[in-house]
Amino acid sequence: MLGKTISYTTVGIDAHKIEVEVDQWGKLSGPTIIVGMPSNSVKESKERVSSAISNSGYKNKPGTTIINLAPADLKKDGSALDLSIAIALLISYKAIKVKDTLDYAILGELSLDGTVKPIKGALPIALEAKKDKLRGIILPFENASEAAIVQGLDVIPVHSLVEAISFLEEKISIPPFTLDLKKIFSSFNNTEIDMHDVKGQYHVKRALEVSAAGGHNILMVGPPGSGKTMLAKRFATILPDLSLDEALETTKIHSVAGVPTDKKNGIVVNRPYRSPHHTTSDVALIGGGTYPKPGEVSLSHNGVLFLDELPEFKKSVLEVLRQPLEDGIVTVSRATQSLNFPAKFILVTSMNPCPCGYYNCNIPGHECSCSPNMIQRYRSRVSGPLLDRIDLHVEVPAVPYKDLGGIPDGEYSKDIRARVNKARQIQLERFKNAPIFCNAQMSPKHTRLYCQLDDDCNQLLKMTIEKRGYSARVYDRILKVARTVADLDGSERIKAQHISESIQYRSLEKSFWQ
Protein backbone atom coordinates (compact mmCIF):
# COMPACT_ATOMS: atom_id res chain seq x y z
CA MET A 1 0.00 0.00 0.00
CA LEU A 2 1.19 3.52 -0.78
CA GLY A 3 1.46 5.92 2.17
CA LYS A 4 1.34 9.68 1.61
CA THR A 5 1.85 12.68 3.90
CA ILE A 6 2.65 16.37 3.51
CA SER A 7 5.68 18.03 5.05
CA TYR A 8 7.98 21.02 4.44
CA THR A 9 11.66 21.85 4.22
CA THR A 10 13.36 25.25 4.39
CA VAL A 11 15.69 26.70 1.79
CA GLY A 12 17.15 30.01 2.87
CA ILE A 13 14.38 31.65 4.91
CA ASP A 14 11.54 30.24 2.78
CA ALA A 15 9.65 26.95 3.15
CA HIS A 16 8.90 24.50 0.35
CA LYS A 17 6.18 21.86 0.31
CA ILE A 18 7.34 18.22 0.32
CA GLU A 19 5.18 15.21 -0.56
CA VAL A 20 6.37 12.16 1.36
CA GLU A 21 5.52 8.94 -0.49
CA VAL A 22 6.31 5.50 0.93
CA ASP A 23 5.92 2.19 -0.90
CA GLN A 24 6.89 -1.29 0.25
CA TRP A 25 6.90 -4.70 -1.37
CA GLY A 26 8.30 -8.16 -0.79
CA LYS A 27 8.09 -10.49 2.19
CA LEU A 28 11.83 -10.79 2.85
CA SER A 29 13.83 -8.15 4.66
CA GLY A 30 15.21 -5.55 2.23
CA PRO A 31 16.80 -2.12 2.27
CA THR A 32 15.10 1.19 3.01
CA ILE A 33 15.98 3.72 0.31
CA ILE A 34 15.32 7.46 0.49
CA VAL A 35 15.27 9.30 -2.85
CA GLY A 36 14.70 12.96 -3.72
CA MET A 37 18.04 14.68 -2.98
CA PRO A 38 18.15 14.06 0.80
CA SER A 39 21.00 15.43 2.91
CA ASN A 40 22.85 13.23 5.42
CA SER A 41 20.53 14.29 8.24
CA VAL A 42 17.52 13.19 6.15
CA LYS A 43 19.17 9.88 5.20
CA GLU A 44 19.80 9.16 8.90
CA SER A 45 16.06 9.44 9.56
CA LYS A 46 15.72 5.77 8.51
CA GLU A 47 17.30 4.61 11.78
CA ARG A 48 15.49 7.17 13.94
CA VAL A 49 12.11 6.39 12.40
CA SER A 50 12.55 2.61 12.61
CA SER A 51 13.48 2.75 16.30
CA ALA A 52 10.70 5.25 17.11
CA ILE A 53 8.08 3.02 15.45
CA SER A 54 9.24 -0.04 17.41
CA ASN A 55 9.38 1.77 20.75
CA SER A 56 5.92 3.29 20.18
CA GLY A 57 4.26 -0.14 20.09
CA TYR A 58 4.15 -0.71 16.33
CA LYS A 59 6.01 -3.28 14.25
CA ASN A 60 8.32 -2.68 11.33
CA LYS A 61 7.40 -4.94 8.43
CA PRO A 62 10.06 -6.71 6.37
CA GLY A 63 10.44 -5.85 2.70
CA THR A 64 12.06 -3.34 0.42
CA THR A 65 10.96 0.22 1.25
CA ILE A 66 11.19 3.26 -1.03
CA ILE A 67 10.72 6.70 0.50
CA ASN A 68 10.28 9.40 -2.12
CA LEU A 69 10.55 13.08 -1.21
CA ALA A 70 8.98 15.13 -3.98
CA PRO A 71 9.86 17.37 -5.77
CA ALA A 72 12.95 15.34 -6.58
CA ASP A 73 15.07 18.30 -7.75
CA LEU A 74 14.94 20.20 -4.42
CA LYS A 75 17.54 19.59 -1.73
CA LYS A 76 16.08 18.49 1.60
CA ASP A 77 17.96 19.17 4.81
CA GLY A 78 17.24 18.80 8.51
CA SER A 79 15.38 16.34 10.70
CA ALA A 80 11.89 17.88 10.45
CA LEU A 81 10.71 15.18 8.03
CA ASP A 82 11.02 12.33 10.59
CA LEU A 83 7.44 12.43 11.88
CA SER A 84 5.95 12.68 8.40
CA ILE A 85 8.04 9.76 7.14
CA ALA A 86 7.07 7.62 10.17
CA ILE A 87 3.33 8.18 9.64
CA ALA A 88 3.60 7.51 5.88
CA LEU A 89 5.48 4.27 6.68
CA LEU A 90 2.79 3.09 9.09
CA ILE A 91 0.11 3.86 6.50
CA SER A 92 2.01 1.78 3.94
CA TYR A 93 2.26 -1.05 6.52
CA LYS A 94 -1.52 -0.80 7.05
CA ALA A 95 -0.68 -0.51 10.74
CA ILE A 96 -2.85 2.61 11.15
CA LYS A 97 -5.98 3.91 9.47
CA VAL A 98 -6.08 7.66 9.14
CA LYS A 99 -8.15 10.06 7.10
CA ASP A 100 -7.20 13.35 5.53
CA THR A 101 -3.44 13.07 6.05
CA LEU A 102 -3.05 15.49 3.13
CA ASP A 103 -4.99 18.19 5.02
CA TYR A 104 -2.23 18.65 7.57
CA ALA A 105 1.47 19.43 7.29
CA ILE A 106 3.32 17.00 9.58
CA LEU A 107 6.69 17.96 11.03
CA GLY A 108 8.96 16.93 13.86
CA GLU A 109 12.24 15.23 14.71
CA LEU A 110 11.82 11.82 16.35
CA SER A 111 13.77 10.48 19.30
CA LEU A 112 14.43 6.75 19.43
CA ASP A 113 11.62 6.34 22.00
CA GLY A 114 9.07 8.08 19.77
CA THR A 115 9.20 11.48 21.45
CA VAL A 116 8.82 14.44 19.09
CA LYS A 117 11.62 17.01 19.36
CA PRO A 118 11.55 20.67 18.21
CA ILE A 119 12.55 21.75 14.70
CA LYS A 120 13.91 24.83 12.94
CA GLY A 121 11.84 27.06 10.65
CA ALA A 122 8.36 26.55 12.17
CA LEU A 123 7.19 30.07 11.28
CA PRO A 124 8.10 30.10 7.56
CA ILE A 125 6.62 26.59 7.30
CA ALA A 126 3.35 27.73 8.89
CA LEU A 127 3.19 30.75 6.57
CA GLU A 128 3.68 28.53 3.51
CA ALA A 129 1.14 25.97 4.78
CA LYS A 130 -1.45 28.73 4.99
CA LYS A 131 -0.62 29.83 1.43
CA ASP A 132 -1.11 26.22 0.31
CA LYS A 133 -4.58 26.28 1.96
CA LEU A 134 -3.91 23.38 4.31
CA ARG A 135 -6.25 22.89 7.22
CA GLY A 136 -3.51 22.83 9.81
CA ILE A 137 -0.04 21.82 10.88
CA ILE A 138 1.02 19.05 13.30
CA LEU A 139 4.35 19.83 14.95
CA PRO A 140 6.28 19.59 18.25
CA PHE A 141 4.75 21.31 21.27
CA GLU A 142 7.86 23.51 21.67
CA ASN A 143 7.25 25.06 18.23
CA ALA A 144 3.52 25.64 18.67
CA SER A 145 3.73 29.23 19.89
CA GLU A 146 5.91 30.20 16.92
CA ALA A 147 3.60 28.61 14.34
CA ALA A 148 0.46 29.98 16.05
CA ILE A 149 1.51 33.50 15.04
CA VAL A 150 -0.04 32.65 11.66
CA GLN A 151 -3.78 33.26 11.94
CA GLY A 152 -6.28 31.02 10.13
CA LEU A 153 -4.26 27.80 10.50
CA ASP A 154 -4.93 25.02 13.04
CA VAL A 155 -1.70 24.47 14.96
CA ILE A 156 -1.78 21.03 16.60
CA PRO A 157 1.02 20.53 19.17
CA VAL A 158 2.09 16.94 19.89
CA HIS A 159 4.61 15.35 22.24
CA SER A 160 5.05 11.93 20.64
CA LEU A 161 4.48 9.79 17.57
CA VAL A 162 1.65 7.96 19.35
CA GLU A 163 -0.11 11.24 20.13
CA ALA A 164 0.15 12.41 16.51
CA ILE A 165 -1.28 9.11 15.24
CA SER A 166 -4.09 9.14 17.80
CA PHE A 167 -5.07 12.64 16.64
CA LEU A 168 -5.07 11.62 12.96
CA GLU A 169 -7.10 8.46 13.80
CA GLU A 170 -9.56 10.73 15.67
CA LYS A 171 -9.05 8.78 18.89
CA ILE A 172 -8.19 11.98 20.77
CA SER A 173 -9.00 15.65 20.27
CA ILE A 174 -6.23 18.27 20.51
CA PRO A 175 -7.44 21.89 20.56
CA PRO A 176 -5.47 24.22 18.24
CA PHE A 177 -2.83 26.32 19.95
CA THR A 178 -3.65 30.07 20.00
CA LEU A 179 -1.81 33.31 20.85
CA ASP A 180 -2.91 36.81 21.83
CA LEU A 181 -0.66 38.98 19.65
CA LYS A 182 -1.85 42.27 21.19
CA LYS A 183 -0.83 41.08 24.65
CA ILE A 184 2.53 39.87 23.34
CA PHE A 185 3.38 43.20 21.68
CA SER A 186 2.55 45.05 24.90
CA SER A 187 5.87 43.71 26.25
CA PHE A 188 7.88 45.64 23.62
CA ASN A 189 11.14 47.11 24.94
CA ASN A 190 10.53 45.78 28.41
CA THR A 191 14.21 45.77 29.37
CA GLU A 192 16.21 46.62 32.48
CA ILE A 193 18.73 48.88 30.73
CA ASP A 194 17.87 52.49 29.87
CA MET A 195 19.56 55.45 28.22
CA HIS A 196 18.98 57.32 31.49
CA ASP A 197 21.77 55.21 33.03
CA VAL A 198 24.40 56.98 30.89
CA LYS A 199 25.95 60.02 32.58
CA GLY A 200 26.92 62.95 30.39
CA GLN A 201 27.65 62.36 26.66
CA TYR A 202 24.64 64.47 25.64
CA HIS A 203 25.89 65.12 22.11
CA VAL A 204 26.45 61.37 21.56
CA LYS A 205 22.93 60.62 22.75
CA ARG A 206 21.64 63.18 20.25
CA ALA A 207 23.60 61.49 17.46
CA LEU A 208 22.17 58.11 18.48
CA GLU A 209 18.67 59.61 18.41
CA VAL A 210 19.25 60.85 14.85
CA SER A 211 20.64 57.43 13.93
CA ALA A 212 17.57 55.63 15.33
CA ALA A 213 15.11 58.06 13.75
CA GLY A 214 16.50 57.70 10.23
CA GLY A 215 18.08 54.23 10.34
CA HIS A 216 21.58 55.69 9.87
CA ASN A 217 24.84 53.85 10.58
CA ILE A 218 27.05 55.40 13.27
CA LEU A 219 30.71 55.24 14.38
CA MET A 220 31.79 56.23 17.90
CA VAL A 221 35.45 57.08 18.55
CA GLY A 222 36.80 57.56 22.05
CA PRO A 223 39.19 56.34 24.77
CA PRO A 224 38.56 53.23 26.89
CA GLY A 225 35.91 53.75 29.57
CA SER A 226 34.18 56.66 27.87
CA GLY A 227 30.91 54.72 27.55
CA LYS A 228 30.88 53.59 23.90
CA THR A 229 29.74 50.04 24.62
CA MET A 230 27.28 51.19 27.27
CA LEU A 231 25.69 53.60 24.79
CA ALA A 232 25.56 50.95 22.07
CA LYS A 233 23.77 48.45 24.32
CA ARG A 234 21.13 51.05 25.17
CA PHE A 235 20.72 52.13 21.56
CA ALA A 236 18.24 49.31 20.95
CA THR A 237 15.94 50.74 23.65
CA ILE A 238 15.33 53.94 21.65
CA LEU A 239 14.63 52.28 18.30
CA PRO A 240 11.09 52.66 16.90
CA ASP A 241 8.44 50.06 17.70
CA LEU A 242 8.56 46.83 15.73
CA SER A 243 5.56 46.38 13.41
CA LEU A 244 3.87 42.99 12.96
CA ASP A 245 5.29 42.58 9.44
CA GLU A 246 8.80 43.37 10.67
CA ALA A 247 8.36 41.00 13.62
CA LEU A 248 7.26 38.16 11.32
CA GLU A 249 10.19 38.68 8.96
CA THR A 250 12.67 38.87 11.84
CA THR A 251 11.23 35.76 13.50
CA LYS A 252 11.47 33.83 10.20
CA ILE A 253 15.20 34.50 10.02
CA HIS A 254 15.80 33.56 13.66
CA SER A 255 13.67 30.43 13.30
CA VAL A 256 15.54 29.14 10.23
CA ALA A 257 18.90 29.90 11.84
CA GLY A 258 17.91 28.02 14.99
CA VAL A 259 18.37 31.08 17.21
CA PRO A 260 16.13 30.69 20.29
CA THR A 261 13.12 32.99 20.41
CA ASP A 262 10.74 33.57 23.29
CA LYS A 263 9.30 30.06 23.87
CA LYS A 264 6.16 31.50 25.43
CA ASN A 265 5.42 34.15 22.81
CA GLY A 266 7.06 32.50 19.81
CA ILE A 267 7.74 35.82 18.10
CA VAL A 268 10.50 38.42 18.25
CA VAL A 269 8.93 41.54 19.78
CA ASN A 270 12.11 43.54 20.41
CA ARG A 271 14.43 44.68 17.65
CA PRO A 272 17.45 42.36 17.41
CA TYR A 273 20.78 43.41 18.90
CA ARG A 274 23.77 41.39 17.71
CA SER A 275 27.33 41.93 18.86
CA PRO A 276 29.74 39.40 17.28
CA HIS A 277 33.28 39.11 18.64
CA HIS A 278 36.09 40.61 16.57
CA THR A 279 37.45 37.09 15.87
CA THR A 280 34.34 36.20 13.87
CA SER A 281 34.79 34.95 10.28
CA ASP A 282 33.29 36.44 7.14
CA VAL A 283 31.01 33.38 6.74
CA ALA A 284 29.70 33.77 10.30
CA LEU A 285 29.05 37.45 9.65
CA ILE A 286 27.46 37.18 6.20
CA GLY A 287 26.07 33.65 6.24
CA GLY A 288 26.81 30.53 4.25
CA GLY A 289 27.66 26.86 4.69
CA THR A 290 26.98 23.79 2.56
CA TYR A 291 23.28 24.45 3.10
CA PRO A 292 23.42 28.26 3.44
CA LYS A 293 22.14 29.71 6.71
CA PRO A 294 21.76 33.37 7.78
CA GLY A 295 24.75 35.10 9.35
CA GLU A 296 24.99 37.90 11.90
CA VAL A 297 24.01 40.63 9.42
CA SER A 298 20.74 38.81 8.65
CA LEU A 299 20.10 38.03 12.32
CA SER A 300 20.40 41.81 12.84
CA HIS A 301 17.70 42.49 10.21
CA ASN A 302 15.33 45.24 11.45
CA GLY A 303 17.67 45.78 14.39
CA VAL A 304 21.26 46.61 15.35
CA LEU A 305 24.62 45.10 14.45
CA PHE A 306 27.23 46.34 16.93
CA LEU A 307 30.90 45.91 16.03
CA ASP A 308 33.01 46.82 19.05
CA GLU A 309 36.67 47.72 18.47
CA LEU A 310 36.15 47.98 14.70
CA PRO A 311 39.86 47.93 13.65
CA GLU A 312 40.35 44.61 15.46
CA PHE A 313 38.12 42.82 12.94
CA LYS A 314 39.89 41.22 9.99
CA LYS A 315 39.90 43.48 6.95
CA SER A 316 38.31 40.77 4.81
CA VAL A 317 35.46 40.53 7.32
CA LEU A 318 34.82 44.28 7.25
CA GLU A 319 34.90 44.48 3.46
CA VAL A 320 32.10 41.91 3.06
CA LEU A 321 29.82 44.40 4.83
CA ARG A 322 29.74 46.61 1.74
CA GLN A 323 26.92 44.81 -0.09
CA PRO A 324 24.47 44.56 2.84
CA LEU A 325 25.14 48.18 3.85
CA GLU A 326 24.43 49.34 0.30
CA ASP A 327 21.64 46.98 -0.80
CA GLY A 328 20.05 45.68 2.39
CA ILE A 329 20.45 42.06 1.25
CA VAL A 330 23.14 39.38 1.31
CA THR A 331 23.61 37.07 -1.66
CA VAL A 332 25.18 33.70 -0.81
CA SER A 333 26.14 31.77 -3.93
CA ARG A 334 27.03 28.09 -4.10
CA ALA A 335 27.60 25.74 -7.03
CA THR A 336 24.02 24.45 -6.94
CA GLN A 337 22.07 27.47 -5.73
CA SER A 338 22.13 31.17 -4.90
CA LEU A 339 20.14 32.53 -1.95
CA ASN A 340 19.27 36.04 -0.82
CA PHE A 341 18.98 36.85 2.88
CA PRO A 342 17.51 40.19 4.05
CA ALA A 343 19.99 42.39 5.92
CA LYS A 344 18.53 45.83 6.62
CA PHE A 345 20.14 46.80 9.89
CA ILE A 346 21.68 49.80 11.62
CA LEU A 347 25.43 49.38 11.92
CA VAL A 348 26.76 50.73 15.22
CA THR A 349 30.54 50.65 15.56
CA SER A 350 33.12 51.84 18.07
CA MET A 351 36.88 52.19 18.14
CA ASN A 352 39.75 53.77 20.05
CA PRO A 353 41.66 56.70 18.55
CA CYS A 354 44.91 54.66 18.61
CA PRO A 355 46.13 51.18 19.67
CA CYS A 356 46.61 52.19 23.32
CA GLY A 357 43.37 54.20 23.24
CA TYR A 358 44.61 57.52 24.72
CA TYR A 359 45.74 59.58 21.74
CA ASN A 360 44.95 63.29 22.27
CA CYS A 361 42.50 62.47 25.08
CA ASN A 362 43.91 64.77 27.79
CA ILE A 363 43.37 62.26 30.58
CA PRO A 364 45.88 62.68 33.45
CA GLY A 365 47.96 59.56 33.98
CA HIS A 366 47.14 58.15 30.55
CA GLU A 367 49.59 59.45 28.00
CA CYS A 368 49.57 58.00 24.51
CA SER A 369 52.55 55.69 23.87
CA CYS A 370 51.84 55.03 20.18
CA SER A 371 54.10 56.19 17.37
CA PRO A 372 52.60 57.99 14.35
CA ASN A 373 53.20 54.89 12.22
CA MET A 374 51.38 52.68 14.73
CA ILE A 375 48.42 55.09 14.78
CA GLN A 376 48.31 55.25 10.98
CA ARG A 377 48.39 51.45 10.61
CA TYR A 378 45.68 51.08 13.25
CA ARG A 379 43.30 53.57 11.63
CA SER A 380 43.96 52.33 8.09
CA ARG A 381 42.41 48.98 8.99
CA VAL A 382 39.06 50.69 8.43
CA SER A 383 38.84 51.41 4.70
CA GLY A 384 37.56 54.59 3.10
CA PRO A 385 34.67 52.87 1.25
CA LEU A 386 33.41 51.41 4.54
CA LEU A 387 33.66 54.81 6.28
CA ASP A 388 31.68 56.39 3.43
CA ARG A 389 28.83 54.01 4.23
CA ILE A 390 28.72 55.11 7.88
CA ASP A 391 26.55 58.23 8.07
CA LEU A 392 27.47 59.62 11.49
CA HIS A 393 30.98 59.86 12.99
CA VAL A 394 30.92 60.93 16.64
CA GLU A 395 33.69 61.56 19.15
CA VAL A 396 33.04 60.14 22.63
CA PRO A 397 35.32 61.94 25.11
CA ALA A 398 36.12 60.76 28.63
CA VAL A 399 33.33 61.63 31.07
CA PRO A 400 34.32 64.54 33.38
CA TYR A 401 34.07 64.07 37.14
CA LYS A 402 31.23 66.57 37.52
CA ASP A 403 29.06 64.24 35.43
CA LEU A 404 30.31 61.11 37.16
CA GLY A 405 29.72 62.40 40.65
CA GLY A 406 26.03 63.25 40.42
CA ILE A 407 22.99 61.09 39.80
CA PRO A 408 21.98 60.46 36.16
CA ASP A 409 19.96 63.39 34.83
CA GLY A 410 19.56 62.42 31.17
CA GLU A 411 16.35 61.50 29.38
CA TYR A 412 14.73 58.10 29.68
CA SER A 413 14.69 55.77 26.69
CA LYS A 414 10.89 55.91 26.43
CA ASP A 415 10.98 59.71 25.99
CA ILE A 416 13.64 59.53 23.27
CA ARG A 417 11.79 56.64 21.62
CA ALA A 418 8.60 58.71 21.49
CA ARG A 419 10.39 61.34 19.36
CA VAL A 420 11.96 58.62 17.22
CA ASN A 421 8.55 57.01 16.64
CA LYS A 422 7.09 60.37 15.63
CA ALA A 423 9.89 60.95 13.10
CA ARG A 424 9.50 57.42 11.74
CA GLN A 425 5.76 57.95 11.25
CA ILE A 426 6.55 61.02 9.15
CA GLN A 427 8.89 58.90 7.04
CA LEU A 428 6.42 56.03 6.68
CA GLU A 429 3.81 58.48 5.41
CA ARG A 430 6.35 60.02 3.03
CA PHE A 431 7.38 56.65 1.59
CA LYS A 432 3.96 54.96 1.67
CA ASN A 433 4.12 54.30 -2.08
CA ALA A 434 7.75 53.11 -2.06
CA PRO A 435 9.36 49.90 -0.70
CA ILE A 436 11.43 51.83 1.89
CA PHE A 437 10.77 52.58 5.53
CA CYS A 438 13.31 55.20 6.64
CA ASN A 439 15.48 58.00 5.30
CA ALA A 440 18.67 55.92 5.24
CA GLN A 441 17.08 53.62 2.64
CA MET A 442 16.35 56.44 0.15
CA SER A 443 17.58 55.92 -3.41
CA PRO A 444 19.16 58.81 -5.37
CA LYS A 445 15.74 59.41 -6.94
CA HIS A 446 14.07 59.79 -3.53
CA THR A 447 16.94 61.93 -2.27
CA ARG A 448 16.44 64.41 -5.12
CA LEU A 449 12.69 64.44 -4.49
CA TYR A 450 12.59 64.75 -0.69
CA CYS A 451 15.88 66.53 0.09
CA GLN A 452 15.51 69.71 -1.93
CA LEU A 453 17.58 72.63 -0.61
CA ASP A 454 17.16 76.39 -0.72
CA ASP A 455 19.98 78.75 -1.74
CA ASP A 456 21.42 79.12 1.79
CA CYS A 457 21.56 75.35 2.32
CA ASN A 458 23.04 74.80 -1.13
CA GLN A 459 25.78 77.35 -0.52
CA LEU A 460 26.63 75.89 2.89
CA LEU A 461 26.83 72.35 1.54
CA LYS A 462 28.84 73.44 -1.52
CA MET A 463 31.47 75.13 0.65
CA THR A 464 31.77 72.02 2.84
CA ILE A 465 32.06 69.55 -0.04
CA GLU A 466 34.67 71.63 -1.88
CA LYS A 467 36.73 72.33 1.24
CA ARG A 468 36.77 68.78 2.61
CA GLY A 469 36.71 66.86 -0.67
CA TYR A 470 33.82 64.58 0.22
CA SER A 471 32.71 61.90 -2.26
CA ALA A 472 29.33 61.78 -4.01
CA ARG A 473 28.25 59.04 -1.61
CA VAL A 474 29.02 61.25 1.40
CA TYR A 475 27.09 64.11 -0.23
CA ASP A 476 23.99 61.90 -0.46
CA ARG A 477 24.38 60.72 3.12
CA ILE A 478 24.69 64.27 4.44
CA LEU A 479 21.38 65.06 2.72
CA LYS A 480 19.71 61.97 4.20
CA VAL A 481 20.87 62.79 7.73
CA ALA A 482 19.71 66.40 7.29
CA ARG A 483 16.31 65.07 6.23
CA THR A 484 16.15 63.03 9.44
CA VAL A 485 17.17 66.01 11.60
CA ALA A 486 14.39 68.02 9.93
CA ASP A 487 11.89 65.22 10.65
CA LEU A 488 12.87 65.24 14.34
CA ASP A 489 12.37 68.99 14.26
CA GLY A 490 8.94 68.58 12.65
CA SER A 491 10.00 70.64 9.63
CA GLU A 492 8.70 69.90 6.14
CA ARG A 493 11.75 71.39 4.45
CA ILE A 494 15.45 71.14 5.22
CA LYS A 495 16.86 74.28 6.77
CA ALA A 496 20.40 75.58 7.23
CA GLN A 497 20.59 74.40 10.86
CA HIS A 498 19.65 70.87 9.77
CA ILE A 499 22.43 70.85 7.15
CA SER A 500 24.87 72.23 9.73
CA GLU A 501 24.09 69.47 12.23
CA SER A 502 24.39 66.83 9.51
CA ILE A 503 27.80 68.20 8.42
CA GLN A 504 28.93 68.20 12.04
CA TYR A 505 28.45 64.43 12.13
CA ARG A 506 31.05 64.09 9.34
CA SER A 507 33.61 66.53 10.77
CA LEU A 508 35.55 63.79 12.57
CA GLU A 509 36.15 61.93 9.31
CA LYS A 510 38.79 64.25 7.83
CA SER A 511 40.40 65.46 11.06
CA PHE A 512 40.72 61.94 12.46
CA TRP A 513 41.82 59.94 9.41
CA GLN A 514 44.09 62.60 7.97
Steps between C-alpha positions, in 0.01 A plus 500: 500500500619852422527740795488876444551800729580869461803666654730799439868583478670840517733645240646831608223664704216359287311171537425255220228236496616136501284199412619195692415178315579156642461169317597152615501159338640154558479267798874470566700764681638760257659843504330831574588753230434874518495684166443866413834672574511438878785637711685280751268606782199390291665169405563428870126528566466133395658384827319756716162422346544122521593514869222750581238277334616194696514681834154652443334157491489443124686243292731560208408274210766323294538586133662751272390856583523804272453844653456770238527868591343705223588724321809297419712796383487690833760439769354390833688568821428463870314254719151654475382230258531215756142510629351525152709208374403286803126556447527433124688176580231382741232577241690292244525217758122525553584529869283812541187630332490875467293740296595829343876472552539742208306770689776546755870578472685257729837596645727397783828330585458159664695366795566127513219459757245674277513840668462796264780757527493866385600608149636808324293723271152449652383852411591503128352149474173614659484802268549278194246244627241776521583610144451139388153506665567210735266451791774494759847399607606223742833578665693476830347672802811720540439655156127558544521859622718597203269341242186637671605852399345415162126561528250276319702178537433222754823445692492156664780450757607141572752341735544158340443286193217317678324828578526617138357170373219503756402850384500398132297184584254727687551305822586820688419867450777762524379862505697733268764710671418875505684824585390850598725717282381829654602381846836379369585833334417685822832366635701693237826647632439367847868499596700585811752726325414861414669796335442687827779289654763677286655804669597793281573441127199711398625565147556125445148425619371756250696331221357162602150650493558624144639158408193320640254743342639464148658153511850646453826316571721655769866484611608599852866585565635548850739378772437189712235552768327791330173306468497387135386145572254615765341741252487235228321250725236760585459608139252218439270643770439820300430334165146538360235240580512177303200455268331161455642459148851579623456263795390216270793552264748519788356189666524307170873567482560406864287187464687371193836576661401312815546806722276461808199730512262558788356149558186644656426765238664335200568832329776760515343812653818700563732614224802268476833605649799298381856554615741247342854471636781650293636148430189411300545375141350649186272194460369539856435868435341473155361147504574188301585133544432193287130566554514881534372645827462866607799673657524780755402773252173318423436422867530878552230568237263775624734554794859583596836349410761624748867457410711591802866590442448526123871495395549168681277321248677340205501726196341229286215476751436875493508520121220243460272749677492721191218320317255475793567862601429616145221264390341370819540138386769232506547269203657163585596307188589132483557265207142371509305802621506870583301636795413851613471581870353834617748720687354844570661597827654800673875458530633635830878492534758619751876535507787658691691793350825296506622152606548601865176701492624832648613706202421871553255418781641730771446249779751542787708188553418359157745630245498355151798269436429434131726616219350680198560190287318279751204741505489516120508120463229463764262749338566376146345165590165671444478572127372818340211328315374354829525840674302658215215262580489610865283812519592639842851524650494607865777563751435358848728680748580382852221587744599791731475453876216750538283267291625187673441629849131585477196284438399437136298793367460403134179408321338160530496267201120514474509880456766482228315211335181707487679763287657228286159339442354836399780558247461147364126553451579807290734288289253213464239745373754654262603163356158331508516434125863381502661179636707693759434575864754762611717780366819292494341270240427782251623448144658789304158560343333538841787714626450748215125503563490531880829678578463818298707792632458876489782736398644537853514123553648445155774755561585354841520146365701609194763669717530189719529253212761708316706570812504145637494308172211272589389232252162488325392226740577721801307786337190279477539382858531855632169579328333191648616582853384861456160367394484296821602798716222701333250220572598502869450875492157459339606706198370426151805649331870475577641814655854630546519382863406147391778498238744638758422224750530236228841637391613500862452123509760466221756744643694226680560314174764732352661621823532148640610300195727766356 
